[in-house]
Amino acid sequence: MGPVDTLRRLDRISALDAAFLALERDATPMHIGSIAYLEPGALRDKKGRIRLDELRALVGERLTLAPRFRQLPRSAPFGLGRPVWVDDPDFDVADHVNEIVVPAPGTDDQIAELCSHLMMKVLERSRPMWELWVVDGAADGSVVLIEKVHHVMMDGVSGIDIALLLTDPTPQVDRTERAPQPASAPPSAGTLLAAGLLDAVTVPLSLGRLGADVGLDLLRSAWDRSERVHLRSQALALGRGIGSLLRPSTVAPRSPLNRPVGQHRRYAHVEVPLEAVRRVARAAGATLNDVALGAVAGGVRRLFLARDEGLGRRFQIAVPVSTRAAAEHASLGNRLSVFLVPLPVGIADPVAQLAEVKRVTGRRKAVGQATTVAGLVDAADRLPLPIVEAVARLGHRQPFANAVVTNVPGPPEERFMLGARIRRIAPVVPLAANLDLSVGIVSYDQELSFGCFADAERCPDLRLLTEGIRTTVEALGRAFGIEGGAP
């Protein structure tokens, strides 16, 4: 293989992935993760000890199908160009899958506190950036798995893909042989320098090529009516999307949850019946995501009322959405856009709250706000790395959102790991420097789980939020006459 082929084969991280690296500080680790509660029997040996070696072997075997988990991002000398993914020649799954014991009595609150503590430890960039902690000592005997993966490696959708890869649909463990991929030799400093120089040169050229493409489109439209119609339609859609982002309402209202975050976190989660949420959505002519966002609105309202905070008329959230095509579901990295939703926390009636959420999300979709942001994210791949990193760091001072709320569909049926049934899964979503609250939502089997992660100083009362989410879903169930609306 020649030097040109070697350069072409290097796997550069995307601008969006690079942004998550640039966002990271000691007080803002960029990890996504989850807590999974597993029935204990199959995971313990005859002496009651967790079968850690077998679990490591299973994870190592399955991850042969996800090479990214054996790689790390390496930068070119002098920071030229975007980092590239390289194999870790010293990869050992035992460095990433470890056991920890929670002190007695091992309550859910203790496990949540342990999760918060683990999530605040920045992952080393000198090895693949993920960890899986096997937690023993839970009061009910459950084995708990706390997963943390750097956001540079994957988004929520690809995280679900990895969860499916590591688990089985039945207690029977799939023993299909998976041939390990031999680690390739890491590129030399000279190769990385050449790749960085090539990136530094080709990025401006790609901007020029983009301008040339736009110019050709304009020329074709001068004598081709169908091209004019197509170009006009694209321009109008882009104008609507950009217009929606330039309105004064795009700036979020002031909130007590938008102060600089500290070094400590608080985590809490709550589960509600998935079928009840589906039935409320059908009865209200809304989507499942609308109902989930309405439940979060009810939770934030309860939190603010208990604090005697002024509710105002809205509490604006950033809602990430996947732009991943069906064929990309097995790939890692980030394929994300975002749109802004003002939650009507000033409305007391949950049904009226839901109606307003439905109206606003429908409006945001109609103007193509997420599509416009996706286009801007794609365009960032044509920008030099220093500009991408500088823009990313502005995220710590962003004025657009009071919190982040993300909803990812999880496995619709129960899953098993090493023969043990997974009872519950709760997500963890990181914070930026001026976002004191995130809510991750994931469906699994018959439940919809809300994982709430917050700055410990700003949200010592985080349980009020989860209680408000639960009671809002219950109230919506009663309002629409749905039996089983309560968990």
C-alpha positions in Angstrom: 0.0 0.0 0.0 1.4 3.4 -1.0 1.6 6.5 1.1 -1.4 8.1 -0.7 -3.6 5.0 0.0 -2.4 5.0 3.6 -3.6 8.6 4.0 -6.9 7.9 2.3 -7.6 4.9 4.7 -7.2 7.0 7.8 -10.5 7.4 9.6 -10.9 11.1 10.6 -13.4 12.1 13.2 -16.2 14.4 12.1 -16.5 18.1 13.0 -19.4 17.2 15.4 -17.3 14.5 17.0 -14.4 17.0 17.4 -16.8 19.4 19.0 -17.5 17.0 21.8 -13.8 16.7 22.5 -13.4 20.5 22.5 -16.4 20.9 24.9 -14.8 18.7 27.6 -13.4 20.2 30.7 -12.8 18.8 34.2 -16.2 20.1 35.3 -18.0 19.0 32.1 -17.1 15.5 31.1 -18.7 14.6 27.8 -19.8 11.1 28.6 -23.1 9.5 27.7 -24.1 6.5 29.7 -26.7 4.4 31.4 -27.6 2.4 34.5 -29.0 -1.1 33.9 -30.4 -3.3 36.6 -30.1 -7.0 36.0 -31.6 -10.0 37.8 -28.7 -11.5 39.7 -29.0 -15.3 39.4 -27.3 -16.0 36.1 -24.6 -13.5 36.7 -23.3 -15.1 39.9 -21.4 -18.3 40.4 -22.1 -21.0 43.0 -20.4 -18.9 45.7 -22.5 -15.8 44.9 -19.7 -13.9 43.2 -20.2 -12.0 40.0 -18.9 -13.9 37.0 -16.6 -11.0 36.1 -14.2 -12.9 33.9 -17.0 -14.4 31.9 -18.6 -11.0 31.5 -15.3 -9.5 30.3 -14.9 -12.4 27.8 -18.5 -11.8 26.5 -17.9 -8.0 26.1 -14.6 -8.5 24.4 -16.1 -11.1 22.0 -19.1 -9.0 21.0 -17.0 -5.8 20.6 -15.1 -7.4 17.8 -18.0 -6.2 15.7 -17.5 -2.6 17.0 -13.9 -1.8 16.3 -14.3 1.7 17.5 -14.3 0.4 21.1 -10.7 -0.7 20.6 -9.6 2.7 19.1 -8.7 6.1 20.4 -8.5 9.5 18.6 -5.0 10.7 17.9 -4.1 14.2 16.8 -1.5 15.2 14.2 1.6 17.1 15.4 0.9 20.8 16.0 -2.8 20.1 16.1 -3.1 20.1 12.3 -6.3 18.7 11.0 -8.9 16.6 12.7 -7.8 13.7 14.9 -7.9 10.2 13.3 -9.1 7.0 14.9 -6.2 4.5 15.5 -6.2 1.0 17.0 -4.9 0.7 20.6 -2.2 -1.9 20.4 -2.4 -2.5 24.1 -6.1 -2.9 24.3 -7.3 -5.1 27.2 -11.0 -5.4 28.0 -10.0 -5.9 31.7 -9.0 -2.2 31.7 -12.5 -1.2 30.8 -14.8 -3.7 32.5 -14.4 -3.6 36.3 -16.3 -4.4 39.5 -17.2 -2.1 42.3 -19.2 -2.7 45.5 -21.7 -0.2 46.8 -21.7 0.0 50.7 -24.7 -1.5 52.6 -27.6 -1.2 52.5 -27.1 -0.6 48.7 -30.2 1.6 48.1 -31.2 3.0 44.7 -30.1 6.5 46.0 -26.6 5.1 46.7 -26.4 3.6 43.3 -27.5 6.9 41.7 -24.9 8.7 43.8 -22.2 6.2 42.7 -23.3 6.8 39.1 -22.9 10.5 39.5 -19.4 10.1 41.0 -18.2 7.8 38.2 -19.6 10.0 35.5 -17.6 13.0 36.8 -14.3 11.3 36.2 -12.8 12.3 32.8 -11.8 9.4 30.7 -8.2 9.1 29.7 -7.6 9.9 26.0 -4.6 7.6 25.9 -6.8 4.5 25.6 -10.3 3.7 24.2 -12.7 6.1 25.9 -15.3 3.9 27.6 -15.9 2.0 30.8 -18.4 -0.5 32.1 -18.7 -0.8 35.9 -20.3 -3.9 37.4 -21.8 -2.9 40.7 -22.4 -5.4 43.5 -24.1 -4.8 46.8 -27.6 -3.6 45.7 -30.2 -4.1 48.4 -32.4 -6.3 46.3 -29.5 -8.4 45.0 -29.6 -6.9 41.5 -26.4 -6.7 39.6 -26.1 -3.1 38.3 -24.1 -2.1 35.2 -23.0 1.5 34.9 -21.8 2.3 31.4 -20.0 5.5 30.3 -18.8 6.2 26.8 -17.3 9.4 25.5 -19.7 11.3 23.2 -16.9 11.5 20.6 -17.5 7.8 20.0 -21.3 7.6 19.6 -24.7 9.3 20.1 -27.8 7.8 21.8 -29.0 5.8 18.7 -25.7 4.1 18.2 -25.5 3.6 21.9 -28.7 1.5 21.7 -27.1 -0.4 18.8 -24.2 -1.3 21.0 -26.5 -2.4 23.8 -28.2 -4.8 21.4 -24.8 -6.1 20.3 -23.8 -6.8 23.9 -27.1 -8.5 24.8 -29.3 -11.4 23.7 -33.1 -11.6 23.1 -33.3 -14.8 25.2 -31.4 -16.2 28.2 -29.5 -18.4 25.8 -26.1 -16.7 25.1 -25.3 -16.5 21.5 -21.9 -18.3 21.1 -21.5 -17.6 17.4 -17.8 -17.2 16.8 -16.7 -13.7 16.0 -13.2 -13.5 14.5 -11.2 -10.8 16.3 -9.9 -8.1 14.0 -6.1 -7.8 14.4 -5.0 -4.4 15.6 -3.3 -2.4 12.9 0.0 -0.7 13.7 -0.6 2.9 14.7 0.3 5.5 12.1 3.7 7.1 12.5 4.1 10.8 13.5 5.1 11.5 9.9 1.9 9.9 8.6 -0.2 11.9 11.1 1.6 15.1 10.1 1.0 14.4 6.4 -2.7 13.7 7.2 -3.0 16.9 9.1 -1.4 18.9 6.3 -3.7 17.2 3.8 -6.7 18.1 6.0 -5.6 21.6 6.4 -5.3 22.0 2.6 -8.4 20.1 1.5 -10.8 21.8 3.9 -10.5 25.2 2.2 -10.6 23.5 -1.2 -13.9 21.9 -0.2 -15.3 25.3 0.7 -14.3 26.5 -2.8 -15.8 23.4 -4.3 -19.1 24.1 -2.4 -19.1 27.6 -3.8 -18.5 26.3 -7.3 -21.4 23.8 -6.9 -23.8 26.6 -5.8 -22.7 28.7 -8.8 -23.3 25.8 -11.2 -26.8 25.2 -9.7 -27.6 28.9 -10.3 -26.4 28.7 -13.9 -28.4 25.6 -14.6 -31.5 27.2 -13.1 -31.1 30.1 -15.6 -32.4 28.0 -18.4 -33.9 24.9 -16.7 -37.4 25.5 -15.2 -37.3 22.3 -13.1 -33.9 23.4 -11.7 -35.4 26.8 -10.9 -38.4 25.2 -9.1 -36.1 22.9 -7.1 -33.6 25.6 -6.2 -36.5 28.0 -5.2 -38.0 25.2 -3.0 -34.6 24.6 -1.3 -34.1 28.3 -0.8 -37.5 28.8 0.8 -37.0 25.8 3.1 -33.6 27.1 4.1 -35.0 30.6 4.7 -37.8 29.2 6.9 -35.3 27.2 9.0 -32.9 30.1 9.4 -35.7 32.5 10.1 -36.9 30.2 12.9 -33.4 30.4 14.4 -33.1 34.1 14.2 -36.3 35.1 16.0 -36.0 36.7 19.4 -37.8 33.7 20.9 -34.8 31.6 20.0 -33.0 33.0 23.0 -34.0 31.2 26.1 -35.6 33.0 29.0 -33.6 33.5 32.2 -33.6 30.4 34.5 -32.1 29.4 37.8 -30.8 26.3 36.0 -28.4 28.2 33.7 -25.5 29.0 36.0 -21.9 27.7 35.7 -21.9 24.0 36.7 -19.6 22.7 39.5 -17.7 19.5 40.1 -20.5 17.5 41.6 -23.7 15.9 40.1 -26.9 14.5 41.2 -28.8 11.7 39.3 -32.3 10.4 39.6 -34.6 8.4 37.3 -38.2 7.4 37.1 -40.1 4.9 35.0 -43.6 5.1 33.7 -45.7 2.6 31.8 -44.9 2.8 28.1 -48.3 1.6 27.0 -50.0 4.3 29.0 -47.9 7.0 27.3 -48.7 5.5 23.9 -52.4 5.5 24.7 -52.3 9.1 25.9 -50.5 10.1 22.7 -53.2 8.4 20.6 -56.0 10.0 22.5 -54.4 13.5 22.3 -53.5 13.1 18.6 -49.9 13.6 19.6 -46.6 11.7 19.4 -45.0 9.7 22.1 -42.2 12.3 22.2 -44.8 15.1 22.7 -46.2 13.2 25.8 -42.7 12.7 27.1 -41.8 16.4 26.7 -45.2 17.3 28.3 -44.2 15.1 31.3 -40.9 16.9 31.6 -42.8 20.2 31.5 -44.9 19.0 34.4 -41.7 18.0 36.3 -40.0 21.3 35.8 -43.2 23.1 36.8 -43.3 21.1 40.1 -39.6 21.8 40.7 -40.0 25.6 40.2 -43.2 25.8 42.3 -41.6 24.0 45.2 -38.8 26.6 45.0 -41.3 29.5 44.7 -39.6 30.4 41.4 -41.3 32.6 38.9 -42.6 30.3 36.2 -42.9 32.8 33.4 -44.5 31.4 30.2 -41.8 29.0 29.0 -38.7 27.0 29.7 -36.8 26.3 26.5 -35.1 23.0 25.9 -32.8 21.7 23.2 -34.0 18.5 21.7 -31.4 16.5 19.8 -32.7 14.4 17.0 -31.0 11.7 15.0 -30.1 12.2 11.4 -28.8 8.7 11.1 -30.0 6.8 8.0 -31.3 3.2 8.5 -28.1 1.9 6.8 -26.0 3.8 9.4 -27.4 2.2 12.5 -24.5 -0.2 12.9 -22.0 2.7 12.7 -20.7 4.8 15.5 -19.9 8.5 15.7 -22.5 11.2 16.0 -25.3 11.9 13.5 -27.3 14.6 15.3 -29.3 17.7 14.8 -31.3 19.7 17.3 -34.4 21.8 17.5 -35.7 24.1 20.3 -38.9 23.6 22.2 -40.3 26.1 24.7 -42.0 24.0 27.4 -45.2 25.7 28.7 -44.3 25.4 32.4 -46.6 28.3 33.2 -49.7 26.1 32.3 -51.1 24.2 35.3 -53.4 21.8 33.4 -51.4 18.8 32.0 -53.8 18.3 29.1 -53.4 22.0 28.1 -49.6 21.6 28.5 -49.5 18.7 26.2 -51.6 20.5 23.6 -49.2 23.4 23.6 -46.2 21.0 23.3 -47.9 19.3 20.4 -48.5 22.7 18.7 -45.0 23.9 19.2 -43.2 20.7 18.1 -45.4 20.6 15.0 -44.5 24.1 14.2 -40.8 23.5 14.6 -41.0 20.5 12.3 -43.0 22.4 9.7 -40.3 25.2 9.4 -37.6 22.6 9.2 -35.5 23.9 12.1 -33.8 20.5 12.8 -33.1 20.1 9.0 -31.5 23.6 8.9 -29.3 22.8 11.9 -28.3 19.5 10.3 -27.2 21.3 7.3 -25.1 23.7 9.4 -23.5 20.7 11.2 -22.7 19.0 7.8 -21.2 22.3 6.6 -18.9 22.3 9.7 -17.0 19.4 8.2 -15.7 21.9 5.6 -14.3 24.3 8.3 -10.7 24.2 9.7 -10.4 22.4 13.0 -9.5 25.5 15.1 -12.7 27.2 14.0 -14.8 24.1 14.8 -13.2 23.9 18.3 -13.7 27.6 18.9 -17.4 27.5 18.0 -17.8 24.3 20.1 -16.4 26.0 23.2 -19.0 28.8 22.8 -21.5 26.0 23.7 -20.5 26.6 27.3 -22.1 30.1 27.0 -24.9 29.2 24.7 -28.1 31.4 25.2 -30.6 29.2 23.4 -31.6 26.4 25.9 -32.3 26.1 29.6 -31.8 22.3 29.5 -31.3 19.4 27.1 -33.9 16.7 26.7 -33.3 13.7 24.4 -35.5 10.8 23.6 -34.1 7.5 22.1 -36.2 4.4 21.3 -34.7 1.4 23.1 -35.3 -2.3 22.7 -39.0 -3.0 22.5 -38.6 -6.4 24.2 -36.6 -7.7 27.1 -32.9 -8.4 26.7 -30.5 -10.6 28.5 -26.8 -10.4 29.3 -24.9 -13.6 30.1 -28.3 -15.1 30.7 -29.5 -12.5 33.2 -32.6 -10.5 32.4 -32.3 -6.7 32.2 -35.1 -5.3 34.4 -34.6 -1.6 33.9 -32.4 0.8 31.9 -32.0 4.5 32.7 -30.0 6.9 30.5 -27.4 9.6 31.5 -26.9 12.7 29.4 -23.9 15.1 30.0 -24.1 18.8 31.0 -22.4 21.8 29.4 -21.0 24.6 31.5 -24.2 26.7 31.6 -26.7 23.9 31.4 -27.4 22.6 34.9 -30.0 19.9 33.9 -30.3 17.2 31.3 -33.0 14.6 30.8 -32.5 11.5 28.9 -35.5 9.4 27.9 -35.3 5.8 26.7 -38.0 3.1 26.1 -37.3 -0.4 27.1 -39.6 -3.4 27.1 -42.8 -2.0 28.8 -41.3 1.1 30.4 -40.4 4.6 29.5 -37.4 5.8 31.6 -36.5 9.4 32.4 -32.9 9.8 33.6 -32.3 13.2 35.1 -28.7 14.5 35.6 -28.0 17.8 37.2 -25.5 20.0 39.0 -25.7 18.9 42.6 -25.6 22.5 44.0 -28.3 23.8 41.6 -30.6 20.8 41.9 -30.4 19.2 45.4 -34.1 18.8 45.0 -33.9 16.7 41.8 -36.4 14.2 43.1 -39.1 16.8 42.7 -38.5 16.7 39.0 -38.9 13.0 38.7 -42.0 13.0 41.0 -43.5 15.7 38.7 -42.8 13.6 35.6 -44.5 10.6 37.2 -47.5 12.6 38.5 -48.0 14.4 35.1 -48.2 11.0 33.3 -50.7 9.8 35.9 -52.8 13.0 35.5 -52.8 12.6 31.7 -53.9 9.0 32.1 -56.8 10.0 34.3 -57.8 12.9 32.0 -58.0 10.6 29.0 -59.7 7.8 30.9 -56.9 5.4 30.5 -56.7 2.6 33.0 -53.3 1.8 34.2 -52.1 5.3 33.7 -50.2 5.2 37.0 -47.0 3.3 37.3 
